[in-house]
């Protein structure tokens, strides 16, 4: 699981209660022999979690290493006027070692 706290959405920090749309996607991957996909983001402990799935041959401990670049897009709703922001984007580099 990958965790993060507040996201930058439209130039302002937004926490889990402000976010109305979260979309993770795998931008790049460097794990030979495997295809990586991202599940939905979930609020957890004041931050967010996403599960990454590796599809390919059975995992063998000490044999799977690489990196995943995860792009997260978010929209937030202003509590005062109800306006919805444009997409905020954040890129996370996730090392994978098993």
TASULCOR-V340025 format. One record per run of one state. SS is the DSSP state (H for helix, E for strand, L for the rest). FROM is the first residue (numbers start at 1). LEN is the number of residues. If there is no record, write none. Layout:
<<SS;FROM;LEN> <SS;FROM;LEN>>
//
This chain:
<<L;1;1> <E;2;3> <L;5;2> <E;7;3> <L;10;2> <E;12;3> <L;15;4> <E;19;12> <L;31;3> <E;34;5> <L;39;3> <E;42;3> <L;45;2> <E;47;4> <L;51;1> <E;52;5> <L;57;8> <E;65;13> <L;78;6> <E;84;1> <L;85;3> <E;88;10> <L;98;1>>
//
